[in-house]
Amino acid sequence: MARPRRAREPLLLALLAWLAQAGLARAAGSVRLAGGLTLGGLFPVHARGAAGRACGPLKKEQGVHRLEAMLYALDRVNADPALLPGVRLGARLLDTCSRDTYALEQALSFVQALIRGRGDGDEVGLRCPGGVPPLRAAPPERVVAVVGASASSVSIMVANVLRLFAIPQISYASTAPELSDSTRYDFFSRVVPPDSYQAQAMVDIVRALGWNYVSTLASEGNYGESGVEAFVQISREAGGVCIAQSIKIPREPKPGEFNKVIRRLMETPNARGIIIFANEDDIRRVLEAARQANLTGHFLWVGSDSWGAKTSPILSLEDVAVGAITILPKRASIDGFDQYFMTRSLENNRRNIWFAEFWEENFNCKLTSSGTQSDESTRKCTGEERIGRDSTYEQEGKVQFVIDAVYAIAHALHSMHQALCPGHTGLCPAMEPTDGRTLLQYIRAVRFNASYPDLQISDVGNFSEIPSAGEPVDPTQLSSPLHSTERCRDSGWGWGTAKTAGGPAWGPLPTLSRMRHRHESDVSLGTSAGPGT
């Protein structure tokens, strides 16, 4: 018989305390900013490693752009005299390497100060190097809230630990419906809506195009599997859409796995529409396998927000991706971030320990004393390169949501400070230490006008509680399918392609973006209804 949840928590706390004291909660490097209140940050700076390695290649957009967005937001908050006067927000930003178990190991550093506070005495803060008299180690920062993570599987893993220590968490990208369960993830919030809305939008798109026979493709894990499950359930309730196959990509794919996926999709060749909830690495490898099988142009993809407007999944694979429709929450491009990021250099951005690696990757050059590029044929970096001038640059799609998360915490802390420290500049005893349960109440109640136009965070809590704005995709924005039939098995339908939209947006979320060949003209689409992703 399983132990009750509450009965298991003391055992988990004891295990975490042992890990911290034994030094097993190692940190592979982090970005640190000093401040009176410290925020944690979790970002996929690197991809998942292969062959037993924890970390793989650098993620320029999904990792570095988002991490820099948090640094940018913290700079803005700390420079605002009207927001948290006399209180500076610091940070400790960690790399999750796109792996839930690795992220959990890193995130233990967020609770290290609290674990030590629960010890039996001061001995846990003492060390005896080389037999010399005991020296008191510098105490770790006390993290008051965490921004992140990106992948739902990572957020779920980390949320299970943070809740034990009453540390609020706000994700900028995790959309799994499971995270809407407030009984299990009571300290988790998000600034993006869950996949149930995204799946509804995808069903609306499929029905508007007149498709009735599609396959689904999901990365193994909470995000992919729950997204496809929501799509299948909603399509059944709506009627008129049959699922040919539901294929799952393993978490650790073996060599040839993606060729096998394409062969399986071809077992139902008339199901040319593919609904894909997968991470960007899996998306890229699926497209590569489709090209290798000489199936360029056969499939038409409807991709979730993990594909969105990213270029990395389709770089040099545009011909395979042409015609795809992808989903993103409606967002704004933050001009201030563009100006900030495009002026980052090796000289003025030393606080980001991964920036040198980004520099080499971004400019295809090699630094003499740091970085990872080792090919002798690669040119040397001069340090005079500039982002946007000597390399392409486009703001990553979730930058706005990272900034939203930071500002939500900052405004919550500001409201908490006004209530607990009236007329006091800087922290007062009532906020030292900051109580996580009290802060969570202020986070859930936060409302503020963003610094960019027409955006407002109306509710940072679970978006599953917000009703859909609910109007289907306007069919006049899309062309009719070439052929369709009501039969599900071996139905001989073609597909329609999106036409340029000239009318108004058709709901707040999500934005549809049509992937195009590099030689095609730009295509703009309207937006589907219902809160997306």
Salt bridges, closest charged atoms under 4 A:
GLU9 OE1 - ARG6 NH1 3.47
GLU9 OE2 - ARG163 NH1 2.78
ASP75 OD2 - ARG351 NH2 2.73
ASP95 OD2 - HIS46 ND1 2.58
ASP100 OD2 - ARG251 NH1 3.81
GLU105 OE2 - ARG26 NE 3.13
GLU141 OE2 - ARG32 NH1 2.54
GLU141 OE1 - ARG92 NH1 3.84
GLU178 OE2 - ARG184 NH1 3.40
ASP186 OD1 - ARG163 NE 3.03
GLU225 OE1 - LYS248 NZ 3.70
GLU252 OE2 - ARG48 NH1 3.21
GLU252 OE2 - ARG99 NH1 3.07
ASP281 OD2 - LYS59 NZ 3.85
GLU288 OE2 - ARG284 NE 3.59
ASP305 OD2 - LYS398 NZ 3.03
GLU318 OE1 - ARG518 NH2 3.21
ASP319 OD1 - ARG291 NH2 2.54
GLU347 OE1 - ARG350 NH2 2.90
GLU357 OE1 - HIS46 NE2 2.96
GLU376 OE2 - LYS366 NZ 3.47
GLU385 OE2 - ARG379 NH1 3.32
ASP390 OD2 - ARG389 NH2 2.86
GLU396 OE2 - ARG66 NH2 2.83
GLU520 OE1 - ARG514 NH1 3.86
ASP522 OD1 - ARG516 NH2 2.75
